[in-house]
Amino acid sequence: QELRPKSLDIKQEELGDMVEKEMASTSEAIEDAVRRIEEMMSQARSESSGVKLEVNERILNSCTDLMKAIRLLVTTSTNLQKEIVESGRGAATTQEFYAKNSRWTEGLISASKAVGWGATQLVESADRVVLHTGKYEELIVCSHEIAASTAQLVAASKVKAEKSSRNLARLQECSRNVNEMAANVVASTKSGQEQIEEKDTMDFSGMSLIKLKKEEMETQVKVLELEKRLEGERVRLGELRKQHYGLAGGCEDEDGEARPAPAPRRGILKKPPIAQKP
């Protein structure tokens, strides 16, 4: 008992209420995330256009699909937990069942918190990306975290569930759907990042004539530098190949200098005699 981690500073009889509160809190966090994404979508349509609007819509749509998948996952997980408690408590009360299986209950609470936290972080990262104050990599990391916390929730639920449970099969299907939607967020984020960076690099519409001329001259200098460097590397590659071919046709002496390989003896090239049968 002394070695057990003091992760929850609550009494065991309160664990049952804690599970219900955490699952409800997670559901509320996801509903709030969906509303915030819808608000961000409306704001993006009014404040951006062209490529940026296309990228923002694609990313936010993928985030919305992920939130819907998580919401279905949490609902299915709640139904499975009720089924587990009803089938396992016997004559005991729900509170007694959670207290008896306190370690499992704590794992369930931790997994539920992780899912809700991941959803909240994803929305905040998406908000910063749309406002151009955040990094695309944050969205990718949040998507990976959501997939990991989903796996944790499924694993915690699977420990006490019957293998033939329909709710368990539904939960596993929801988990696969969450992973797929998280992968879509990662894909849309990466493609959007590449599209925005390419546009920003090639967008000269806001430059004056003098600024354009200066950029043109700087680019010409870079081109000449790269051409000179490329030519030097080609010469280096040619010399390396010559040295390679020279060493391939001979061998090195003790000083490391190449010298022709000695002519093979005639006896070496003769066909070896056939061994006689005993």
C-alpha positions in Angstrom: 0.0 0.0 0.0 2.9 2.4 0.8 4.5 1.7 -2.6 1.3 2.5 -4.5 1.3 5.8 -6.4 -0.8 8.5 -4.8 -2.3 9.5 -8.1 -5.7 10.3 -6.7 -6.2 12.1 -3.4 -9.8 10.8 -3.0 -11.5 8.0 -1.1 -12.2 4.7 -2.9 -15.9 5.0 -2.4 -15.7 8.2 -4.4 -14.1 6.6 -7.4 -17.5 5.7 -9.0 -18.6 9.3 -8.9 -15.2 10.3 -10.3 -15.6 8.0 -13.3 -19.0 9.4 -14.2 -17.8 13.0 -13.7 -14.7 12.5 -15.9 -16.6 10.9 -18.7 -19.2 13.7 -18.6 -16.4 16.3 -18.5 -14.7 14.6 -21.5 -18.0 14.7 -23.4 -18.5 18.4 -22.6 -14.9 19.2 -23.7 -15.5 17.5 -27.1 -18.8 19.3 -27.6 -17.1 22.6 -26.8 -14.3 21.7 -29.2 -16.8 21.1 -32.0 -18.5 24.5 -31.3 -15.1 26.3 -31.3 -14.1 24.7 -34.6 -17.4 25.8 -36.2 -16.7 29.4 -35.0 -13.2 29.2 -36.4 -14.6 28.1 -39.7 -16.9 31.1 -39.9 -14.1 33.4 -38.9 -11.7 31.9 -41.5 -14.3 32.4 -44.3 -14.8 36.0 -43.4 -11.1 37.0 -42.9 -9.2 34.9 -45.4 -9.5 33.9 -49.1 -7.7 32.0 -51.8 -5.1 29.5 -50.9 -5.2 30.3 -47.2 -9.0 29.9 -47.0 -8.7 26.5 -48.8 -6.0 25.3 -46.4 -7.9 26.5 -43.3 -11.1 24.8 -44.4 -9.4 21.6 -45.2 -7.6 21.5 -41.8 -10.7 22.5 -39.8 -12.9 20.0 -41.6 -10.5 17.2 -40.7 -10.5 18.4 -37.1 -14.3 18.4 -37.1 -14.4 14.8 -38.4 -11.9 13.8 -35.7 -14.0 15.4 -32.9 -17.1 13.6 -34.2 -15.2 10.3 -34.1 -14.0 11.0 -30.5 -17.5 11.9 -29.4 -18.8 8.5 -30.7 -15.8 6.8 -29.0 -16.6 8.4 -25.6 -20.3 7.5 -25.9 -19.5 3.8 -26.7 -17.0 3.7 -23.9 -19.5 4.9 -21.4 -22.0 2.2 -22.5 -19.3 -0.5 -22.2 -18.4 0.7 -18.7 -22.0 0.4 -17.6 -22.1 -3.1 -19.1 -18.9 -4.0 -17.3 -20.2 -2.7 -13.9 -23.6 -4.5 -14.3 -22.1 -7.8 -15.2 -19.3 -7.7 -12.6 -20.7 -6.2 -9.5 -23.1 -9.0 -8.5 -24.9 -8.1 -5.3 -22.5 -5.2 -4.7 -23.3 -1.6 -5.5 -21.7 0.4 -8.3 -19.6 2.3 -5.8 -18.4 -1.0 -4.2 -17.5 -2.4 -7.6 -15.3 0.7 -8.5 -13.7 0.6 -5.0 -13.0 -3.1 -5.3 -11.3 -2.5 -8.7 -9.7 0.8 -7.8 -6.6 0.4 -9.9 -8.6 -0.4 -13.0 -10.9 2.6 -12.2 -7.9 4.9 -11.8 -6.6 3.8 -15.2 -10.0 4.5 -16.8 -10.2 8.0 -15.3 -6.6 8.7 -16.5 -7.5 7.6 -20.0 -10.7 9.6 -20.1 -8.8 12.7 -19.0 -6.1 12.1 -21.7 -8.8 12.0 -24.4 -10.5 15.2 -23.2 -7.1 17.0 -22.8 -6.0 15.9 -26.3 -9.2 17.2 -27.9 -8.8 20.6 -26.1 -5.2 20.9 -27.2 -6.0 20.1 -30.8 -8.6 22.9 -31.0 -6.2 25.4 -29.4 -3.5 24.4 -31.9 -5.9 24.6 -34.8 -7.0 28.1 -33.6 -3.4 29.3 -33.6 -2.7 27.8 -37.0 -5.7 29.6 -38.5 -4.6 32.9 -36.9 -1.0 32.3 -38.2 0.4 32.5 -34.6 1.0 28.8 -34.2 2.9 25.9 -35.8 1.6 23.2 -38.0 3.7 20.7 -36.2 1.6 21.3 -33.0 -1.5 19.9 -34.8 0.4 16.9 -35.9 1.7 16.2 -32.4 -1.8 16.7 -30.9 -3.2 14.2 -33.5 -0.7 11.6 -32.4 -1.5 12.2 -28.7 -5.2 11.7 -29.4 -4.5 8.4 -31.1 -2.4 7.3 -28.1 -4.9 8.3 -25.5 -7.6 6.6 -27.5 -5.6 3.4 -27.4 -5.2 3.8 -23.7 -9.0 4.2 -23.2 -9.7 1.1 -25.3 -7.1 -0.9 -23.4 -8.5 0.1 -20.0 -12.0 -0.8 -21.1 -10.9 -4.1 -22.6 -9.4 -5.4 -19.3 -12.8 -6.0 -17.7 -15.0 -6.4 -20.8 -16.2 -9.8 -22.1 -14.6 -10.8 -25.3 -18.0 -11.4 -26.9 -19.3 -8.0 -25.9 -20.9 -6.0 -28.7 -20.1 -2.7 -27.0 -16.4 -3.8 -27.0 -16.5 -4.5 -30.7 -18.1 -1.1 -31.3 -15.5 0.6 -29.1 -12.6 -1.1 -31.1 -14.3 0.0 -34.3 -14.6 3.6 -33.0 -10.9 3.5 -32.0 -9.9 2.5 -35.6 -12.1 5.4 -36.9 -10.4 7.9 -34.5 -7.0 6.7 -35.7 -8.1 7.2 -39.3 -9.4 10.6 -38.7 -6.3 11.6 -36.8 -4.2 10.5 -39.8 -6.4 12.7 -42.0 -5.7 15.7 -39.8 -1.9 15.0 -40.1 -2.2 14.6 -43.9 -4.3 17.8 -44.4 -1.9 19.7 -42.1 1.2 18.6 -43.9 -0.3 19.4 -47.4 -1.6 22.7 -46.2 1.8 23.7 -44.7 3.5 22.9 -48.0 0.9 24.8 -50.0 1.2 27.9 -47.8 5.0 27.9 -47.7 5.1 27.6 -51.5 2.6 30.5 -51.9 4.5 32.7 -49.4 7.8 32.0 -51.2 6.4 32.9 -54.7 4.0 35.8 -53.8 5.5 39.0 -55.1 2.2 40.9 -55.5 2.8 43.4 -52.7 6.4 44.4 -53.8 7.3 47.8 -55.3 9.4 48.1 -58.4 12.6 48.8 -56.4 12.0 45.9 -54.1 11.4 43.6 -57.0 14.6 44.7 -58.7 16.5 44.1 -55.5 15.0 40.7 -55.1 15.9 39.9 -58.7 19.5 40.9 -58.3 19.8 38.9 -55.0 18.3 35.8 -56.7 20.8 36.2 -59.6 23.7 36.2 -57.2 22.4 33.1 -55.5 22.0 31.4 -58.9 25.6 32.2 -59.9 26.9 31.0 -56.5 25.0 27.7 -56.8 26.2 27.3 -60.4 29.8 27.8 -59.3 29.4 25.4 -56.4 27.8 22.8 -58.7 30.6 23.1 -61.2 33.2 22.6 -58.4 31.4 19.5 -57.1 31.3 18.1 -60.6 35.1 18.5 -61.0 35.5 16.9 -57.6 33.3 14.0 -58.5 35.3 13.5 -61.7 38.6 13.4 -59.8 37.1 11.0 -57.3 36.0 8.7 -60.1 39.5 8.8 -61.7 41.1 7.8 -58.4 38.5 5.1 -57.9 39.1 3.6 -61.3 42.9 3.8 -60.8 42.7 1.9 -57.5 40.2 -0.6 -58.9 42.8 -1.7 -61.5 45.7 -2.0 -59.0 46.4 -2.2 -55.3 48.0 0.1 -52.8 51.6 -0.2 -51.5 52.6 0.5 -47.9 52.7 4.3 -48.5 49.1 4.2 -49.8 50.1 4.9 -53.4 48.5 3.0 -56.2 50.6 0.5 -58.1 49.7 -2.0 -60.8 48.5 -5.4 -59.7 51.0 -8.2 -60.3 50.3 -10.5 -63.2 48.7 -13.7 -62.0 50.7 -16.9 -62.1 49.8 -19.4 -64.8 49.3 -22.2 -62.4 46.5 -20.2 -60.7 44.5 -20.2 -63.9 44.8 -23.9 -64.6 41.8 -26.1 -64.0 42.2 -28.0 -60.7 42.6 -31.8 -61.0 39.5 -33.9 -60.4 39.5 -35.7 -57.1 39.8 -39.5 -57.5 37.1 -41.7 -56.1 38.2 -43.8 -53.1 
